[in-house]
């Protein structure tokens, strides 16, 4: 297994940050490090932190200031919905655990937990549809083509 020194890791991080978040793309293409910003690896735990995906999309889609402001609002709303889904998931897990901890299985608690998950998934699906519709309305046809390419190739995941 290859191991890096702390100094080498700092240099890699600096290189990564410079090429992904700097206004100056530098001598190499921004795709060198596998842009997976919407997967949650490089933003907040929900996968939809606003700053990094917003900068990434603003750069890749060549958004103007008005579009950036509206996209920030859309992504922020989706981030809130995803955070709520995380809370609902933790509650459902606790309910599942409560259902199996006793001397007999509590089917009612397990059923309630399953129902919570279904409702949460439906809310998240609806929020995602609203976000995608808003983003679609915001973009020009050329920008939509670029966004579709990013989604299709796996660079972005919704």
N, C-alpha and C positions, 0 to 999 in steps of 0.2 A: 504494500500500500504506500502510495506517495504521501509524504508529509511535507508541509510547508513551514518555514520559520515564521515567526510573528511578523517580521519585517516584510517578508514576501507576501503574506496575507494582506498587510496594510497597503502594499503597493497594488495588489490586485483590486482591492476595494476602491482605492483612489482612482485607478484606471477605469473600473466599472462605473463609478459615480460620474466621473468626468464625461464618459461617452454616452451616458444615458440621461443625465440631468443638466448638463452644461448646455448653454445656448450655442456653443461652438462645437460642431460634431467632430472636429479633429481630423486626423489623417485617415482614420478607419471608419468603416460603416457602423452605424449604431446597432446592427444586428449581430455583432460579434459575440455577444453574450446571451443569445437566445431570449429575446424579449418576451417574458411571460408575466407581464405586469398585472394582468387582470386575474391571474390565478391565485393571487394572495401571497406569493413567495416574496414579493418585494414591496408590499404595502402593508396595510393593517391586517389583523387576523381574519376579518370578515372577507377579505379579498377585494374590497371596493373602497379603499381609502381614496379620497378625492385628489390629493395633490399629485401623486405620481402618475396614476392613469390619466389624469387631466393633462399633465405636461406631455406625456407620451402621445396621447391622441391629438393634442393641439399640434404637435410637431408632425406626426405621421399624416394627419388629415389636412394640415395647413389651414387651421381654423382662424377666423378673425376674432377680435376681442368680444364682440357680441355673442358669437357662437360659443366661445370659451366660457363666458359667464353663464349662459343657459345650460351648457353641458355640466358645469360645476353643480348647478342646482339639481339637475336630473340625477347625477351620480350620488349626490349627497342624500337625496330621498331614497335611492336604492340602498345605499349604505345603511341607513336607518332601518329599513325593512329587513335587511340581512342580519343586522344586530338583533332585532326582535326575534327573528327565526332562531338564532343561536340560543336566546333565552328560553324560547318555547322548547327547543330540543333538550336543554338541560332539565327543564321541568318534566318533560316526558320521560327522560331517563330515570329521574328520581321516582316518578310514578311506577315505572316498570320495576325498579328495585323494590319499592314498597309492596308491589303485587307478589313478589316471589320470596320476600323475607320471612313471612309468617309460616305457621305450621301447615297452612293450606294455601293454594294458589288463589289469589283474589282476581277473578276474571273481570270484575267491574272496573277495578283500578287499571288493569292492563288495557282494557277496552277504552277507557278515558284517555290513557296515554297515547294509544294509537290514533284516536280521534283528534287529539291535540296536534299530533304530527301531520295528519291529513289537512287540517285547517291551516296550519302554519305553512305547509307546502303550497296550498292554494293561494294564500295571501302573497307569498313570495312570487309565485308564478304571475299573479295579476300585477304586482309591482314591476316585475321584469318586462311584462308586455307594455305597460305604460311607459317605462323607460325607453324601450326599443322604439315605440311609436314616436315618442318625443325626440329621440335622437334622429330618427328617420326624417321627421319634419324639419329638423334643424339643418340638415346637411344638403349640399348640392348633389346632383346626380354623380359627379365625379368623386366626391367625398364618400358617398354611399358605396361606390365601387371599391374604393380603397378599404373602407371599414369591412365590407363583406369579405374581401381578400384576407384581412387580418383575422377575421373570425374563422373563415374556411381553413386557413393554414394552421390554426391553433395558437397563433400569437396572442389572441384575445379569447377569453372564455367567459360566457355569460352564465 
